[in-house]
Amino acid sequence: METVTFRNADMYWDIAADLYFPPGFDKGKRYPAIISAHPIGSCKEQTAGNVYGKALAEAGFVVIAFDRSTQGSSGGEPRYIEDPVLAVEDFRHVVDYLVTLPYVDADRIGVLGICGGGGYAINITMTERRIKALASITGVNYGRLCREGFSNFDPIGQMEAMAAQRTAEARGEALQVDLFVPPSLDAVAKAGITDVDVTGATDYYRNRCVSDNAGTRALFSHRPSSIGWDAFHLAETLLTAPMIVVMGDKPGAFGAYRDGQEIYARAASKDKAIVVVEGASHYELYDQPGPVGKALEGVVPFFQKHLAA
């Protein structure tokens, strides 16, 4: 593995990324490459890198797992902005970087995204024609989630509160940074929360894969654009790349099962597949060997087919 930084040319700050290489890697050869995008509130060192990045590299791909702007080790201020427009453009800059590497075949670039990273991967693939194949792992339409569960189904009220907070911050008051994930499973239990996604997120980020780089938080005043965004907009017309969608069959509050079924139905792709992993929840597809293995059984042959020389 190699850690690199490269310039986000539009925003003038650096993007941090980890490169994973195939066994017997030879810089004199040209390889297919896959961009691996982390979930909402995550970082490149977690499931995008240490699980899917490693597995895809072992299968013969150069893989790049990157931190989105204002998150992890990447640049950008203020920190912890979860803005879909900015996030999607980050992918374009990652492609720009990949095509400068002599050992990457610029005509064989794919993308894999997990959770909200899956929604972002779907969206960028519609307009970034250098991406030739798409895999979504328990992908979530972050805009839909912000309009629904994250706003308590009151998106207008949330945006009014965000507007008031942004005015307060412009006048010098403290920033409001919200946690995406409860601080502990004890806190989840005390709050009476039983949803499989919330408990799974807490267990993953607080127990199973703790990282100082993981955000698991967002700047409240900078989130109205998320409410007005839709990962799947124009999929019937623009989403033509080969696509595989993976989700578990245990639906939770974040809606990956619902979103996976929707994008599979709506995508214009002529070559598309759907994998429903029986008995798996959203966060089990992050790192649990059984569900991850089932996901990779679909994803690895899919990329080998569509990114072949």
C-alpha positions, 0 to 999 in steps of 0.5 A: 500500500502507498499513501499519496496526496494530489491536488483538487484543482477546483478547490486548491487543496489536497486529497489524501488517498491510499493505493493498493496494488495487486500481488507481483505489482510491476510499475512497467505494466498497465492495470485496470483501476478501481476507485473505492469510496468510503461511507458517510462519516467514514474514512479511507482506512475503514471498509473502503480500504481495509476490506474492499480495497485490499480484496480488489487489489488481491484480485488484480486491480490497482485500487485507490481509496480516498478521503473526501474533501474536508474529511479524514486526511484530505484538505478543505475548510471548514471541516466535516462538510457532507456536501454531495456536490463537492463529494461527487466532484472529488471522484472526478479529481481522483480520476484525473489523478489516476490517468496520470499514473503510467501503470493505470490503463485510463480506459479501464477505470471502475468505481465502487462505493459503500453506503453514501459513497455508493450513492455518490458513485452512482451519481458520478458515473452518470456524467464521468464517462471515464468510469467504465463500470460501477459497483454499489455496496449497500448504497444509500441515496444520501439526499433521500435520507436527509429529506426523510429520517435525518430531518425527522421527515421535516426537510423544510423545518430542518432547512429553516434551522440550518439557515438560522444556524448559518446566520448565527455562525456568520455573526461569530457564534460557535459552529454546530457539529452533529454526530451521525453515530451515537457515542456508544452502544450503551447510549443507544440502549438508554435511548431505546433505539433498536433499529438495525442500522443505528445499532450496526453503525454504533457497533462498527464505528465505536467498537469494530473499526475505530479510527481517529480519521473517521468523521461520523459528524457533519457541520449542520449549517452546511447541509441544506444542499444535501436535502435538495440533492438526489443521487438518482436524478436522471438515472433513466437517461444517463446511467448507462455504464455496467452496474452491480448493486449489492445489499443485504435483505435486513432493511434498516432506517438508512434505506439501502435495501429500498435504494438498491432496488430503486436504482436497479429498476431505474438505471438505463444500463443494459448490463446490470445485476443485483445481489441481495445477500440473505441474512445480512444487514447494512453494516455487516456488509462493511466488514463481516466475512460472510456477507462481504464474501458474498458481495465479492463473489458478485463484484470481483467477476463483474469488474474482471468482465467489464475492465478486461483488456 
